[in-house]
Every structure is written in structure tokens, then in C-alpha cells.
Amino acid sequence: MRLTAGSYREMHWHTADEWRIVLYGNARVTVMNPDGTMFSDDVNEGDLWIFPAGFPHSIQGLGPDGTEFLLVFNHGNFLGRRHDASFEWVAHTPPDVLAENTGLEASIFDNTAPERPSISFRQGAWFSGAG
């Protein structure tokens, strides 16, 4: 996966453990622990880490040129049936709360669709859409 500087993969989780190794650049990883505390740290080329199954996590590409990393899961059904959890979180969180936490205008979230999106990996590219 590649993230440009400043871009991020939103908070999400999987039904499998996820290992990552930084192939290029640097990033900031954040994970929510079971007790609700947050852990955040910067990782660099060659660093390896794990997000245990069920732990919400996000990653942000840092400057100057973002990051590229390899993801490995400990079983093939890593998305499970709840792969859209971050979308559901946005769809069920009041716009004023989303605005406060993202720094965006609340009106951006007024038309958040509650439909279940689909995300799948096919022939080397990510596709997403309603499903």
C-alpha cells in the first residue's frame, strides 16, 4: 500500500492479525487498545509492526514523500463481514462530532450514505463502491 505525505488510511479493524513492514518512507501508526487508550508512533523504512485482530488502527503517510508498506494477514478472510466498520462509524456519528474530530465542516457529513459499501482486492488494485 502507498500513502502520500499527509494522506491516511482511516481508523478500521480486521478479523485477522495484520503485520506491516515499511518498504519506503515513513508513517505514523495509531492503534486503540482494549482499555480505550491510544498508542501512536512514527515508523520508518525497515520497521515492522503488528495490529492484533479487532484492534482499531489507522496509518498516515508522513513527509517528505509519504510511505509504502507491505501488509500480511494471518488468514485469508481478514476483511470478514464487518470490513465496512469505519464507514458505519461515519454513517452513525453526528456530523458535529465528526467535524470536531476531523477539522472539517459539519456540512460535509450531512449526506453520509448509510448503505453498506464494498471494498475488494482484484487483480492488483483496490475497488470500492456500494454493494
C-alpha positions, 0 to 999 in steps of 0.5 A, a space after each residue: 500500500 502507498 500513502 502520500 505525505 499527509 494522506 491516511 488510511 482511516 481508523 478500521 479493524 480486521 478479523 485477522 492479525 495484520 503485520 506491516 513492514 515499511 518498504 519506503 518512507 515513513 508513517 505514523 501508526 495509531 492503534 486503540 487498545 482494549 482499555 480505550 487508550 491510544 498508542 501512536 508512533 512514527 515508523 520508518 523504512 525497515 520497521 515492522 509492526 503488528 495490529 492484533 485482530 479487532 484492534 482499531 488502527 489507522 496509518 498516515 503517510 508522513 513527509 517528505 514523500 509519504 510511505 509504502 508498506 507491505 501488509 500480511 494477514 494471518 488468514 485469508 478472510 481478514 476483511 470478514 463481514 464487518 470490513 465496512 466498520 469505519 464507514 458505519 462509524 461515519 454513517 452513525 456519528 453526528 456530523 458535529 462530532 465528526 467535524 470536531 474530530 476531523 477539522 472539517 465542516 459539519 456540512 460535509 457529513 450531512 449526506 453520509 450514505 448509510 448503505 453498506 459499501 464494498 471494498 475488494 482486492 482484484 487483480 492488483 488494485 483496490 475497488 470500492 463502491 456500494 454493494 
